[in-house]
Each structure stands twice: as structure tokens, then as C-alpha cells.
Amino acid sequence: MSELINAIKQVCEEKKINYDLVVSAIESALAAAYRKDYGNKLQNIKVTFNPETSQSKIFDVKTVVEDLTEKEEAALLQKIEELKKQKINRKEREPRADLIENKEEETLIGEEERKFNPKTEIQLKDALLIKKDVKIGDEIVFDLEEPEGYGRMAAQTAKQVIVQKIREIEKETIFNEFKDQEGGVVNGLIQRVEGRLVFVDLDKAIGILPMDEQIYGERYNVGGRIRVYIKEVRSGVRGAEIVLSRKSEEIVRQIFMMEIPELANGLIEIKSIAREAGSRSKVAIYTDSENIDPVGSCVGQRGVRIQTIINELGGEKIDIVEYNEDPNKYIANALAPAKILSIKIDEKLKRAIVKVDPEKLSLAIGKAGQNARLAARLTGWKIDILPYNPEEENEDNSEELEEETEEDNKNNLLAEESIEEKTEKKIEEDKEEKKEKKAKAKTKTKETKTKKESKTEKKPVKKEAKKESKKKIEKK
């Protein structure tokens, strides 16, 4: 094995890129070096390099196109003569001038609709002189002599081309790798915090955790390990730009899949997730098999499994809800821990009226309506929570029975009329009783007044009698 192959493999291991891509970078560098010293602007240089023998073959590749008109051909010949007259001092040229083949000037001749590039194209009539059975669209390859060596400027150009190509390959491989992981969860280290942005080291690249995707109140300490969701991967000027998230509902799904083997095996399925990041989440799970308890398998022995998930999400509360095809049962499960006493459903409007014990009303609604809000998002139903009243419930049941048949409706109407009459009579009787009570109260007040007046009159009489008795005793 030659030293060149060892060097190529070492670069591949360090940069974690493909071997063939490094060889292609060497070929493009050799093409740039040949063009620097021996080529011209009308040549489309291609090189094939064998790293085992360190030998290369150089070609000028042209694509066969339609013939030009007389005017276009005359303009082409004039342009070629001008290029030949131009004398380029290669020593004074900067080595970066030929780094990328696409940056070289292209000579285009013809109208706007159809243009001819003598660097990469050849006319059909000229191609037929070289190869008789050639067709439009075929490639004509011209062999060029391999030079014995390259100059200093050409070698420097080749070096810069290799470095640039390897950087581009490295960026592209990183982009493709993380693009495949888009929508997944990865582990990382918090590298630094700049303002409201958190930069996470993902081993091969640096991800950005913006403010909008952070959990409110969560602390991000430099050097701490963190599990993040790859929300978006896009190509930027400096390489792959990886946008991370801690707020997405999908991070809950992915962590459940990692921590619970029954979910990874497909025995249990996550139907839906409703989340308010940093505070509370509800996860609806379902299983077909009767031998598996979906809630118990997610909680684990003594809550070990669910506790690890809670720790990964920064102490966020998680409610595991058992999914049911019956909306009544599903809504009742979603509103846990509150117990539901009655549910009425309107399937057209997808609306449910839920009644609970008045003492448990605050528990069903939750703090700032959080429990009801998450249950509505989890089930996809609009949920109205009301206090339970047995009298209203009985009236509602009687109304439902009345709608069953026409005869029942008539009887109910008569019953309602009789009830109205009775109620009117009761109201009149109550009014009469109130009047009698008021009259009795008035009479009582009058009697009490007369008694008080009589007492006040008797008091002075008694006083006078006492005075007279005292006088009599003094006389004696």
C-alpha cells in the first residue's frame, strides 16, 4: 500500500468522508493544475487518477450539438482568434484564479435561445470527422499527454483545490447525515450560551436552540448533557444549520419510544399527544392485545419508566391516558384525575358537555383551565365542563323520553298544563297565606303596643299610692 493511499485513508477517518470523494477531489485538483500550465480556455479538462500507481490520464471532453449557422460560425472563429492572441502571464496570475472550474469565463456564441460553448461542446459536422456513428448528445473524448511535472503555481493551485473540495465534501456529508436524522432525537452537550441562543455540540456539528424552542424556566448550563429534537436542517454559508427544539410534542413521542420497549416493538401505540412544554403533557396510548396493560407498561415498576421520561423533560408532569374508540370513554379518560358523572356528545359539532361533581369542578378544569384545554387538544373535541345537578338531569331524561313517540308528547303536554295549573294555585295559596300572616303580625304588634301603654299608665298610679302610704305613716 502506497503512502498516498495511507494519507487519503487518514483524511477520510479524520473528516469522516468517503474515500471515492477524496479521489475525485484529487482529480479536480490535477485538472486545475494542468489547465494552469498546459491548457487553455477552450478545453474541458477531465482527469482520472489511480492512487495505487499514482498515475493520471488527462482528457478533453466535448458534447456533440447541432451545427451552427454561417454567421454564428464566423463569430466563433473570430472569438477563437481573439483568445489565441491574448497572452496571459501565468506567473503574475493569482493561484486562486483557477480554484473552481465553474468560475472560468465561458465563451458563448449564438442567439439567446440556443448558445454554443466551444469549451464543452462540438458541432456535429466536426464530430463526424472524428467518429462516423456519433449522434447529438454523445461525448467526444480527446486524449491529452500527461506532463512530466507541474510548476510551483500549478502545485499551489492543486493544493488549494484539494483543501476546498474536501471542505465542501465534509459540509455536504454532515448536511446529508443530519438531514436523515431530521425529526429525530439526539444527545448533545451544551457548548455555549449567547444571549437567548443555546449552542449544542452534536459531535459532528453545532446545533442552535432558539428562544422559541426552549422550555420556559429551564436552565442550560455549559457542559451539561441535553436531549434535543432536530426540527429542521438547512444548508447555510458555513455548512449545515441545525435548528433544535425542546418544546415540540415529537420529543415526548421519541423519548417514550426510547424508554419503553413495548412502544418500539409495536405492541403499544401512541395515538396523540397534547403538551404545554415545561408544565404538563397528556399522552394517549392504545394496544390491541388483551394481555398487555398499556398504562402499567408505560409507568413501569414503581414508576421507574415514567420517572426517567419526566427527568428527561425537566420535571414536566405527564398524564398517560388510555385511548378508546368510544368518545364518551375517551373523553372521560382524558379528563382524569377528575371523575365524570355524565357526558352528552354532539358528533356533528364534535362538542361534548361534561358534568362533574360541583366539589370536583376545579379539578376537572385544572389550573388556569389547563386540564380541560389539554384534554380537548388530545381528543379533538370541544369540551364544556359544568357542575352536576340531579334535578336538571332528571328533567333532561324526561325530555328525551317525550321525544320517542307522538302519544307520549301529547300526554306530556297535558301533564305540563296540569302542572302549570297546580303551580298557579299554589302561588295563589301562598299569597293568601302570606296576607294572613301579615294581618296576624299587624294585630300582634297592636296588642303589644296597648300592653306597653297600659304598663306605663299603671306605673304612676302605684307611685302615688306609695307616697300616700308614706304620708300616713309619718302622721301617726
Sequence and secondary structure as in RCSB ss.txt:
>XXXX:A:sequence
MSELINAIKQVCEEKKINYDLVVSAIESALAAAYRKDYGNKLQNIKVTFNPETSQSKIFDVKTVVEDLTEKEEAA
LLQKIEELKKQKINRKEREPRADLIENKEEETLIGEEERKFNPKTEIQLKDALLIKKDVKIGDEIVFDLEEPEGY
GRMAAQTAKQVIVQKIREIEKETIFNEFKDQEGGVVNGLIQRVEGRLVFVDLDKAIGILPMDEQIYGERYNVGGR
IRVYIKEVRSGVRGAEIVLSRKSEEIVRQIFMMEIPELANGLIEIKSIAREAGSRSKVAIYTDSENIDPVGSCVG
QRGVRIQTIINELGGEKIDIVEYNEDPNKYIANALAPAKILSIKIDEKLKRAIVKVDPEKLSLAIGKAGQNARLA
ARLTGWKIDILPYNPEEENEDNSEELEEETEEDNKNNLLAEESIEEKTEKKIEEDKEEKKEKKAKAKTKTKETKT
KKESKTEKKPVKKEAKKESKKKIEKK
>XXXX:A:secstr
  HHHHHHHHHHHHHT  HHHHHHHHHHHHHHHHHHHT  TT  EEEEEETTTTEEEEEEEEEEE    HHHHHH
HHHHHHHHHH    TTTS GGGGSSGGGS    EE SSSEE TTTEEEHHHHHHH TT  TT EEEEEE   S  
 HHHHHHHHHHHHHHHHHHHHHHHHHHHHHTTTSEEEEEEEEEETTEEEEE SSSEEEE GGGS TT    TT E
EEEEEEEEEEETTEEEEEEESS SHHHHHHHHHH HHHHHTSSEEEEEEEETTTEEEEEEE S TT  HHHHHH 
GGGHHHHHHHHHTTS EEEEEE  SSHHHHHHHHTTTS EEEEEEETTTTEEEEEE GGGHHHHH GGGHHHHHH
HHHH  EEEEEE  HHHHHHHHHHHHHTS HHHHHHHHHHHHHHHHHHHHHHHHHHHHHHHHHHHHHHHHHHHHH
HHHHHHHHHHHHHHHHHHHHHHHHH 
